[in-house]
Amino acid sequence: MTYSIVARDPQTGQLGGAVQSHWFAAGNGVIWAESGVGVVATQALLDESYGPLGLDLMRGGKSADEALRALVEVDPGRDERQAAFVDARGRVAAHTGSRCLRAAGHTTGDGFSCQANMMLSDTVWGAMREAFVSTEGDLVHRLLAALDAAEAEGGDIRGKQAAGILVVRAESTGQPWRDRVVDIRVDDHPEPLVELRRLVELKLAYDRMERADELEQKGDLEGAVVEYRAALATHGDAPEIRFWAAIAFAKTGALGEARELLGQLSHPGWAELLRRMVSDGSEAPDLGKLLDSD
């Protein structure tokens, strides 16, 4: 009832996985990943413990194959399980139980594994493999391409409902919340893959805003403006991006552009927020010049 992919990016060392299933909130339990350790997919007759236990074993020094075999060998339900592990060195292991509902199977490659069960067609996992290896770009977009390829082959025999993607950095910072590159789930949607991609792209635009804020704090306002312009180029209709880009533009003296962006915000709360920012004096004095346009 699920197709998924887990992988390590050989260029960046990032680890991640993505999934789609006709099951509510499937993204919550299928993909598990930890920076510097590995990534796990657990599905079919789902046993979520494969995720944390698999990561524990790989964190302790087991290879992907050793970790997966250790769990499968003691699992009385192994014939109905499907799982795939990739460790931090890119070693891969996969298991499709003999009683997984057809069409079911997996295929592995250099640093990745594609697996599926209860599919309309047995071409799904092969199509995922081809899409992943032939798609250029970062790990996030290669994972999304694999999901799209699976759906193009018919996907889950029951249809579509939920999806998720999780990608973590190569090395742990010691702060897990900072290690997540992308962690997005679509729990219930008629077009979960379309919605998943929309949210991923929006998240990447917000990442640019965060980089802009970091640059501004370091005194690089021009660099911050470059990041805001990039965010506007892809998501210029997002009110949050419009507002904070306008603030940055105003600080550089580009009041005309700032006013134009603010004029596109229909919710009255944005104008009130600007008034409060000016009145408390925490921002640049030039912001007061924008009040004439609210």
N, C-alpha and C positions, 0 to 999 in steps of 0.2 A: 504493500500500500504506500510505499515510499521510494523515492529515488534521491540519492545524495552523492556528494563528492567531497573527499577530504584531500588536502594537498599541502605541500611545502613549496614555497617559491625559492628556486635556487639562487636567484639574484639578490633578494632581500632577506631570505631566511624566514619570512613571515609564514605562519601556519594558519590554516583555516579550512572551513567547510561550508557547504550550503545544501539545503534540502527543500523538497516540496512534497506534500502529501495531501490526500483527501482525509485529513484528520485534524480536528481543532487544535490549534497551538502546537503543531508538530515541531516547530522550530525550537521549542523550549527543552525538549528532551533528547533530540537526536544527535546534535553536534556539541562536542565538548572540546575545548582547546585551552592550552596553557603555554605561555611564552617560555621558550627554552626547553620545553618538555615534549609536546606532541599534540596531535589532534585525533579525535575519535568520532566515528559515526556508529550509532547503535540503533537498529530498526527491526522490521518484521514483527515477530512477537516481542515487543519492546521490553528490554531489561535495561533501565537507565543506569544501573550500577556499573555496567561496562564502561560508562564514561568516566566517573571519578576513580574507579578502581584501575582502569587502564592507564589513566594519567599518573596515578600513584606508582604503578609498576614501572612506567617509563621514567618517571622522576627518580626512581630508585636505581636506575641504570639498565633496566631491561630494554632490549630492542623492541620494535613494533611487533615482530613475529613472536618473540618470547612472551611478551605481555598478552597478546591475543590468545596464544595457545594455552597459557596458564589459566585464563578465564574460561575458555571453551571446554577444556578438559574436565573441569569440575562442575560444569553447568548441565543439569539434567534436561534443560530445555533447549540445548544447543542445536538440535535439528530444526527448530523453528526460529532460530535467531539469524540475523544478518549483521555483520559488523566489519569495520575497517579501521585500521590504525596507521598513522604516519608519525614517526618519531622526529626529533629535532635534527637528526642527521639525514632525513629524507628516506629512511628505510620504511618499507610498506608491507602490510599484511592484511589479508581480507578473508572472510568466512561467510559462505552462504549455506545455511543448513539445508539438508536434503528434503525437509518438509515445508520449506518456504513456498508460499503459494505462487504458482506460475503466472506470468513469466517472471522468473527470478534468476539473477546472476550478477557477476561482478567482473571487472577488468581492471588490472593494475598497470601502472607505468612508472616512469622515473619520478619518484616523489609524489605519486598520487594514486588514488583508487576511486573508481566509480562503481556504485552498487544500486540495485533496484529489486523490488519484489512487488508482486501483484500488479504487474504492468500489462498494458494492452498488447505490447509487442516485445519480443526478445531482442529487438534492435536498439532498445533504449540505452543501455549502458555503453554499447559501442559508439553510439552517436555522441554521448557525453564525452567519451574519451577523445574522439576526433575534434570536437569543438574546443575542448580544453587545450589540446596540444597545438591547434592551428590558430588560436586566438592570441593576438599580441596585447601587451599592456600589463597592468598590475594584476596581482592575484585576485583581487575583488572582482574585477570585470571578467577575468577568465572563468571564475566560478559561476558567475551569472550566465555566461555564454553556455556553460555545460548544462545548466538547468533549462535554458531555453531550448537547447537541442533535444533534451529528453522529452519536453512537452511537444515538440514538433513531431516526435515519433509516436505520439499518442499518450505518453505518460501513464499515470495511475489509471487503472481500468475503470475506476469509479468517478474520475474527473479531478477537479482542482478545489482546494480549500485554503491551505496554509503553506507558508514558506518561511525560511529564515537563512541568515548568513552570519557567520562569526569568523573574524580574522583577527589574529593577535600578532604582536611584534615578535621578532626573532629572539630577543633576549629580554628577560624579565627585569623590570625596574625595581622590583620589590613592592610595587604598588599596582595590584592587578587592574584597578580601574583605569590606570594610565596605559596599560598594555594592550587594551582593545582598540584595534584600528577601526573595525566596523562590527557592530553587534545589533542587528535589526531583525525583527520578526513581524510577520503578517499573520495574525492568528486566525482570521476568518474573512475571506474576500472572494468575490466571484472570479477575479483575475489576480491571484496572489503574486505571480511572477512580475506582472506589469507594476503592481503596487510596490513590490520589493525593490525593483530597480528605481522607481521614482523616489523612494525613501533613501536609498543608497546615495543617489545623486544629490539629493537635498542635504544629506548628512555631510557629504564632501564639500558642499558649498559652505555649510556652517563651519567646517574645519578651516576653511580659508578665513572666515571671520575671526576664529580663535587665533590663527597665526597673525592676522592683522593686529589684534589686541596685544599680542606678545611683542610685536615689532614696535607698536606705539609706546608700550611701556619701556622699551629700550631706547626710545628717542628717535626711532626711524619712522617718522610719519609718512614719508614718501613711500617707503616699502609697504606700510600698512594700506595706503591708498591703492597700490598695485594689487594687493590681495582683495580689497573690496571690489575693485573693478572686475577682477576675475570672477568673483562670486556673483556680481550683478550680471555678467555676461551669460551665465547659465541659469540664474534664478532671480532675475530682476523683478519678478512679480511677488517675491516673498517680502512681506512687510518688515520683518525683523532686519533683513539684509538692507532694505531701502533706508530704514531709519538710521542704523549705525553707520552705513556708508555716507549718508548725508552729514552726520556729525563729523566724520573724518574729513570729508571734503570741505566743510566749513572751517575747520581748523587750519586748512592749507590756504584759505582765502577764496576757495571756489564756491562762493555763495550762490551763484546762479544755479549751478548743478545741484547744490544742496537743497535749495528751495524747490527745484523741479521734483526731486525725489520725495520731499516732504509733502508736496502737493498731491502726490499719488496715493497718500495714506488716508483712507476714508474713516477709520475708527478714531473717534475724538480723543481717546486716551493717549495717542501719540503726541498730540499737541500739548496736552496737559503734562505729559512726561517732560517734554522740552522746556516748558515753563518752569517746572520744578528743578530741572538741571541748571537752568540759568539762575534761578533765585537762590539756590544753595551755594552758588559760586564754585562748584567743584570742577567745572569744565572751563574751557577757554572762553575769554571774554567775548570773542567774535560770535559765539552762539546766540547772544542776545539779539544780533542783527537778523536772526532767522525768525524771530517772533512776529515780525511784520507780515510774514507769509503764512502764519498758521490760521 
